[in-house]
Amino acid sequence: MKIDIITLFPNMFNGFLSESIIKRAIDDNKITINIHNLRDYSTDKHKKVDDYPFGGGHGMILMCQPVFDAVEALKTSNSKVIMMTPSGKVFDQQLALNLSKEKHLIIICGHYEGFDERIRTIVDMEISIGDYILTGGELPSMVITDAIVRLIDGVINQESLATESFNDNLLDYPNYTQPRDFKGLTVPHVLLSGNHQKIEEWRQNERIKRTKEKRPDLLEK
């Protein structure tokens, strides 16, 4: 898979691309991630990419020209163009799974007061990571990239993914490690029993119990 991210602040991605699972996936050639500075596509001599909105109002709006040209330069027949915006479809695990099967994603990070409305005509999907406002689309683009990359074959052991939170609309089960007793807080006896059938039954019951307690809305799905 290839992911191209268009942003006004490319340096924000330095740590994201050079640490942990993302770095390993890049090094193992499981994923190619390119960061593109939107200003590089501006035809303005001052590399201007925004302007005041027609009709008045606060803030600046990203202009059509640099965004259109950036997408046109990067797009292929296999591309899906994504706009990060608060008005988009709320991102979830199923959407992450669907996007992990794509060959090429182009992610446009917004900033300032938003996009010229005409930019939506070149976008295949609008995504939000939640009902709140951030200063730009850079952090949301990292969130969805991280969620997508870890689902690509070979990036993470498939057994580790099987019982993660939100699979089957259930949260993950509780996990414990050494020591067996920490300040009177003990590991459930079933996990020490060696009976794998009982352990799996306990874990499934705990997934249901935890979901009822913390996210009953998931059970409605």
C-alpha angles and dihedrals in degrees: 000000000000126000123191116191120197113204145152091224110049094164090068088074098056097095093036093059097041102053142067125335095349092057092046092050090051093047091049091051092241091125139017116209121185125185117209126195107226090212089066087069097050117112091201114108089231092047091245114177103171141050143178117286120255110250093032130268140139127299134009131291127219109248127235100235102065094040094047091048093047093051092044091052093050104034124104133172089273097050128118113196116213128191118203106220138143089240093059132102110290109254118241140161095272091054089048089053092049093049092047087068094058121102099217133016126189111196120195116203115209126211141174112022096336142265134324101259092238091067087074089071091072096044125097097193140011117211134191125186094209149327098289136084126249129186092254148343096267098093093043090050089054091049095054093040091054092047092049099044095053089058095056113109112269098014095095129012108269092225089060091054096047099081101028122134115287095023105125086005089283130120121239121273123252117274130204137187138176133354104052090209121034115177090328094312104123135195113251108265094232090066090058095046099086089224101129095188092055090045091054091047091050092049093050091048090049091051090055093044093049092047092051090051101041108022111017088160089072092060090058088065 
